Amino acid sequence: IMNPFGLIQISLMLLCTTTISSLQCNHLPLQQRKVIENSLQLLDKMGKKFPQQCLREKMSFRFPEQVLKPRQKEAVKVAIEEIFQHIFYIFSKNLTLAAWDGTALEQFQNGLYQQIEQLEACVIKKQTHYFRSKEVNRLKLKKYFQKIDCFLEDKQHNLCSWEISRAEMRRCLQLIDKVIRKL
């Protein structure tokens, strides 16, 4: 049997934890801007300038910008979390031909991972009025990132396919940054 004092201590601990996590969630946009700024710098640091020989292979993946334009802030956070997960996935496999700075790549992956964790903790996933638009957005994002994934596979993850994908992720992060600044 727990004494009343122990119960009070546990209650206070839970209250503090909830308060701390809600404070972190309140500062999420500012934190995300820093992470994105850092991620963009790391993307630049990972590789050199865009190789001229890759210009003719450039491809338009057409990012579904409407996924970042829902009316609810929560839906935007869900979309951003989803985007970070896709970017993390793409930058976690078959990187042997990318010829990038390993430390910068690792820092880039870690930053994305931490941001995904943070977003998961802050985003309310079980609210049904986000659900339908969220599913449509999820499918649009999945299709967009599948195009990039297929492009990498078709090119056998060669240097140019990675450089083109890196340029696309840069554009993607810049779009998110623009949206976060408006939140």
Disulfide bonds with the S-S distance in Angstrom:
Cys25-Cys122 1.96
Cys54-Cys160 2.00
